[in-house]
Amino acid sequence: MPASTQLTGSEVSGSVVDLFCGAGGLTHGFRLEGFDVAAGIDIDPACRYPYEENNDARFLERDVGAVDAAELNGLFQAGQPKILVGCAPCQPFSSYNQKNDDPKWRLVEKFADLILSLRPHVISMENVPRLMNFRGGGVFADFVQTLEDAGYKVFHKIVYAPDFGIPQSRSRLVMLASRLGPIQLINPTHAPESYVSVQDVIGSLPELAAGMIDAKDPLHRASRLSDINMKRIRASKPGGTWRDWDDNLIAKCHQATTGDGYVSVYGRMKHDEPSPTITTQFFGFGNGRFGHPSQDRALSLREGAILQSFPREYKFVRPTDVVNFKGLGRMIGNAVPVLLGRAIAQSIKIHLGQYPATDL
């Protein structure tokens, strides 16, 4: 897994502003590819420390919905192609949101408005695949049409994370657009026989009991398990479901006909495969297939971050800060996987080599 690198001026090939930057997953991918990331913008103040500490980039605590193009324009480094990237909040488009009534979906429209005013050379957006079907597909289709009408060449594709070395079965919508010429995502770097597995990336971490903390890494901590959940995880098989348990361990809600289909909870991951999608609640055994393959506990916070392809040394909290499972789970689960960010950055780097910007 790549570690942070010290960049030199000769490696910089574009100036990047990252909207909805969170803890810095997308930014870190660009940093690893030698881009100058001028700033990240996010409304969550808790993201400031991990973003700035790991990326040597400025964090602006702002509501992106209230940011204007003039402010953004002042952030880019002069003489470099302008690259605007972002991942608008995915909650409005999630399969868990059945009402389509979360007003944050309008941030996609805001992103389009900023693009039209700012006219960056290259754009990237990453989100959940369901965005393509949200409100009958109109939101995403209108976004793409707006860019094309403004002279951008647009590429979009549903990407399977293990194809790019990410040890997690996650699918994401990646869109790239450029006013310099045609652009596309690089080819996959991994085939199914070479997918990175859970064992490959977390197998060397110290063993941990439920409710315990690694003395050398405060993020390698596991949530407690109740007595009944300890019995359940001990009865769980890697890749299995709660249907493998004795009847006395099965929750009443799953014994009912209405709950019989909900088998993607209370499960152990498999050692030799990528993990399930890391959600904001990956630290809870009952929240998905987040049981450790062999240890009787759920994933630690550090393990979740590693499965999101953050480097093992990535810092999320100050040494003196209280570690909060819910807050850090949200920060890690909402992040763009670093290696997906790196694939996007590589694609843009190749593109800029083919179609250099002349209006700097």
Secondary structure, 3 states (H helix, E strand, C coil): CCCCCCCCHHHCCCEEEEECCCCCHHHHHHHHCCCEEEEEEECCHHHHHHHHHHHCCEEEECCHHHCCHHHHHCCCCCCCCEEEEECCCCHHHCCCCCCCCCHHHHHHHHHHHHHHHHCCCEEEEEECHHHHHHHHHHHHHHHHHHHHHCCCEEEEEEEEHHHHCCCECCEEEEEEEECCCCCCCCCCCCCHHHCCCHHHHHCCCCCCCCCCEECCEEEEECCCCCHHHHHHHHCCCECCCHHHCCHHHCCHHHHCHHHCCCCCCCCECCCCCCECCCCCCCCCHHHCCCECCCCCCECCHHHHHHHCCCCCCCCCCCCCCCCCHHHHHHHHHCCCCHHHHHHHHHHHHHHHHHCCCCCC
